[in-house]
Amino acid sequence: MMKISIVEDDSLTAQTVEKYLHRFFSKTDTAIEVIRYADAISFLKRYDKSTDIVFMDINMPGLNGMDAAKKLRERDGEVIIIFVTNLVQCAVDGYEVGAFDFIVKPISYGSFSLKLRRVSQMLQSKIKRQICVSTRQGKTLINAEEITYIEIMRHVVTYHTVRGDYVGSGSLTAISEELDGLPFAMCNRCYLVNLKYVRQIDGNDVIVGGNGRLQIAAPRRKEFLQKFNDYLASGGEIK
């Protein structure tokens, strides 16, 4: 289910955006939930971080869309923001708050669908980063971005994530293939670490996430440190 918010004080424009959303996603068999807000203040009060896309008008009474987007970014750095406005220059300034794009009023379906196609492709690429884990309770999808480290003992695999631990089975080769392209590195033969969650390297230990202290094996130390330094040099964030 894709969750979409429309923040727009003009009811006709809001209706048009919602109609175009249903028209576009019905062709891709994508289920969507659309919530409309007539002002930015009520939107921010009720904002849910599971939201995927926000269509934001700029020229609104009370709190304008640009200031609302800045407040939204303080709470959520990943949600997709698309400005819907007749103020083209203001929309361009919206890139400062990480806006994905802007749509100029009056809205045409042709332009709208082109932008939605780009959004859909980006969201699909995020979905592909989920991995399917076979646990004792059955199949579970885990967001790879939320894994702090993976512990491998014989054929038992424990995925330590920000939401808790998942115990399953698998091979290091298969896991590495699924995580290809993401910043993971082996600190020893038992631990595959997400470099995003490395808090500190203390001697021969790496501190991961909240309190995970993992030993760095001597033969892997140089390679692990190099990958971590490369990750930081490329602008990688630490969570």
C-alpha positions as CSV (number, residue, x, y, z in Angstrom):
1,M,0.0,0.0,0.0
2,M,1.4,3.4,-1.1
3,K,0.5,6.3,1.2
4,I,0.1,9.7,-0.3
5,S,-0.7,13.1,1.2
6,I,-2.1,16.1,-0.6
7,V,-1.6,19.4,1.2
8,E,-3.7,21.9,-0.8
9,D,-6.1,24.6,0.2
10,D,-7.8,24.8,-3.2
11,S,-10.3,21.9,-3.2
12,L,-10.5,21.7,-7.0
13,T,-6.8,21.3,-7.4
14,A,-6.7,18.7,-4.6
15,Q,-9.5,16.8,-6.4
16,T,-7.6,16.9,-9.6
17,V,-4.4,15.6,-8.0
18,E,-6.3,12.7,-6.3
19,K,-8.1,11.8,-9.5
20,Y,-4.9,11.7,-11.5
21,L,-3.2,9.6,-8.8
22,H,-6.0,6.9,-9.0
23,R,-5.8,7.1,-12.8
24,F,-2.1,6.6,-12.9
25,F,-1.7,3.8,-10.3
26,S,-4.8,1.9,-11.4
27,K,-2.8,1.1,-14.6
28,T,0.1,-0.4,-12.5
29,D,-2.2,-2.3,-10.1
30,T,-0.7,-0.4,-7.2
31,A,-2.9,0.1,-4.2
32,I,-2.8,3.6,-2.8
33,E,-4.2,5.5,0.2
34,V,-4.7,9.2,-0.4
35,I,-5.3,11.7,2.5
36,R,-6.1,15.3,1.8
37,Y,-5.3,18.3,4.0
38,A,-6.6,21.8,3.5
39,D,-3.7,23.4,5.4
40,A,-0.1,22.6,6.3
41,I,-0.6,22.9,10.1
42,S,-3.1,20.1,10.3
43,F,-0.9,18.0,7.9
44,L,2.2,18.3,10.2
45,K,0.1,17.6,13.3
46,R,-1.1,14.3,11.8
47,Y,2.0,13.4,9.8
48,D,2.8,9.7,9.6
49,K,6.3,8.6,8.7
50,S,5.0,5.7,6.7
51,T,3.9,8.3,4.1
52,D,5.6,7.8,0.7
53,I,4.7,11.0,-1.3
54,V,3.6,14.5,-0.3
55,F,2.0,16.8,-2.8
56,M,2.5,20.3,-1.3
57,D,1.0,23.6,-2.4
58,I,3.3,26.5,-1.7
59,N,0.9,29.5,-1.5
60,M,-1.3,28.6,1.5
61,P,-2.7,30.7,4.3
62,G,-1.2,30.3,7.7
63,L,1.9,28.2,7.2
64,N,3.1,28.3,3.6
65,G,4.2,25.1,1.8
66,M,7.9,26.0,1.7
67,D,8.1,26.5,5.5
68,A,6.0,23.4,6.0
69,A,8.4,21.4,3.9
70,K,11.4,22.7,6.0
71,K,9.6,21.5,9.2
72,L,8.7,18.2,7.5
73,R,12.4,17.6,6.6
74,E,13.4,18.0,10.3
75,R,11.2,14.9,11.0
76,D,11.6,12.9,7.8
77,G,14.5,13.2,5.4
78,E,13.3,10.6,2.9
79,V,9.7,11.2,2.1
80,I,9.2,12.4,-1.5
81,I,8.0,16.0,-1.7
82,I,6.4,17.3,-4.9
83,F,5.3,21.0,-5.0
84,V,2.1,21.9,-6.8
85,T,2.1,25.6,-7.5
86,N,1.7,28.4,-10.0
87,L,4.8,30.1,-8.4
88,V,7.5,28.6,-10.6
89,Q,10.4,30.5,-9.0
90,C,9.3,29.3,-5.5
91,A,9.1,25.8,-6.7
92,V,12.7,25.9,-8.0
93,D,13.8,27.2,-4.5
94,G,12.1,24.1,-3.2
95,Y,15.1,22.0,-4.2
96,E,16.8,23.4,-1.1
97,V,14.5,21.3,1.0
98,G,15.1,18.2,-1.1
99,A,11.9,18.5,-3.2
100,F,11.8,15.7,-5.8
101,D,10.0,17.9,-8.4
102,F,7.3,20.4,-8.9
103,I,4.1,20.6,-10.9
104,V,2.8,23.9,-12.3
105,K,-0.9,24.7,-12.2
106,P,-3.1,24.2,-14.0
107,I,-2.2,20.5,-13.9
108,S,-2.3,18.4,-17.1
109,Y,-2.4,14.6,-16.8
110,G,0.4,14.3,-19.4
111,S,2.9,16.2,-17.3
112,F,1.6,14.7,-14.1
113,S,2.0,11.1,-15.3
114,L,5.6,11.7,-16.5
115,K,6.6,12.9,-13.0
116,L,4.7,10.0,-11.3
117,R,6.6,7.6,-13.5
118,R,9.9,8.8,-12.2
119,V,8.6,8.7,-8.6
120,S,7.3,5.2,-9.1
121,Q,10.7,4.0,-10.5
122,M,12.5,5.5,-7.5
123,L,10.1,3.8,-5.0
124,Q,10.4,0.5,-6.8
125,S,14.2,0.7,-6.4
126,K,13.8,1.1,-2.7
127,I,11.4,-1.8,-2.5
128,K,14.0,-4.0,-4.2
129,R,16.4,-3.4,-1.3
130,Q,14.1,-5.5,0.9
131,I,15.3,-9.0,1.5
132,C,13.2,-12.1,2.1
133,V,14.3,-14.0,5.2
134,S,13.1,-17.5,6.1
135,T,12.5,-17.5,9.9
136,R,10.9,-20.0,12.2
137,Q,7.6,-18.0,11.9
138,G,7.7,-18.1,8.1
139,K,8.9,-15.7,5.4
140,T,9.6,-12.1,6.5
141,L,10.6,-9.1,4.4
142,I,13.3,-7.0,6.0
143,N,14.4,-3.5,4.9
144,A,18.1,-3.9,4.2
145,E,18.7,-0.2,5.2
146,E,17.5,-1.1,8.7
147,I,19.9,-3.9,9.3
148,T,22.7,-2.9,11.7
149,Y,24.7,-6.2,11.3
150,I,24.2,-9.8,10.4
151,E,25.5,-12.6,12.6
152,I,26.3,-15.9,10.9
153,M,27.0,-19.0,13.0
154,R,27.2,-22.2,11.0
155,H,23.9,-22.0,9.0
156,V,22.0,-19.9,11.5
157,V,21.7,-16.3,10.5
158,T,20.6,-13.5,12.9
159,Y,19.6,-10.2,11.3
160,H,20.1,-7.5,13.9
161,T,17.9,-4.5,12.9
162,V,16.7,-1.2,14.3
163,R,13.3,-3.0,14.8
164,G,14.6,-6.1,16.5
165,D,16.3,-9.4,15.7
166,Y,15.2,-11.9,13.1
167,V,16.6,-15.5,13.1
168,G,16.7,-17.4,9.9
169,S,19.0,-19.6,7.8
170,G,21.1,-19.1,4.7
171,S,24.6,-18.8,3.3
172,L,27.0,-15.9,3.3
173,T,27.2,-16.0,-0.5
174,A,23.5,-15.7,-1.0
175,I,23.2,-12.9,1.6
176,S,26.1,-10.9,0.0
177,E,24.4,-11.1,-3.4
178,E,21.2,-9.7,-1.9
179,L,23.0,-6.9,-0.3
180,D,25.1,-6.0,-3.3
181,G,25.6,-2.3,-3.7
182,L,24.8,-1.5,-0.1
183,P,27.6,-0.5,2.4
184,F,28.2,-3.8,4.2
185,A,31.6,-5.2,5.2
186,M,32.9,-8.2,7.0
187,C,34.7,-7.5,10.2
188,N,35.3,-11.3,10.7
189,R,33.9,-14.5,9.3
190,C,30.8,-14.3,11.6
191,Y,29.7,-10.7,11.2
192,L,28.6,-8.6,8.2
193,V,28.4,-5.0,9.3
194,N,26.2,-2.2,7.9
195,L,28.7,0.7,7.8
196,K,25.9,3.2,8.3
197,Y,25.6,2.1,11.9
198,V,29.3,2.0,12.9
199,R,29.5,4.3,15.9
200,Q,33.2,3.8,16.8
201,I,36.2,1.6,16.1
202,D,37.8,0.8,19.5
203,G,41.1,-1.1,19.0
204,N,40.1,-4.4,17.6
205,D,36.4,-3.9,18.2
206,V,33.8,-2.1,16.2
207,I,30.8,-0.6,18.0
208,V,27.7,-1.0,15.9
209,G,24.3,0.5,16.5
210,G,23.2,1.0,20.1
211,N,25.5,-1.4,21.9
212,G,26.8,-4.1,19.5
213,R,30.5,-4.7,20.1
214,L,32.0,-6.9,17.5
215,Q,35.6,-8.2,17.2
216,I,37.6,-7.3,14.0
217,A,39.6,-10.2,13.0
218,A,43.3,-9.4,12.3
219,P,43.3,-10.7,8.7
220,R,40.2,-8.5,7.9
221,R,41.2,-5.4,9.8
222,K,42.9,-3.6,6.9
223,E,40.2,-4.3,4.4
224,F,37.4,-3.4,6.9
225,L,39.0,-0.1,7.8
226,Q,39.6,0.7,4.1
227,K,35.9,0.1,3.3
228,F,34.8,2.2,6.2
229,N,37.1,5.1,5.2
230,D,35.9,4.8,1.6
231,Y,32.3,4.9,2.8
232,L,32.9,8.1,4.8
233,A,34.9,9.7,2.0
234,S,32.1,9.2,-0.4
235,G,29.7,11.1,1.9
236,G,28.2,8.2,3.6
237,E,26.0,9.0,6.6
238,I,26.3,7.5,10.1
239,K,23.0,6.7,11.8
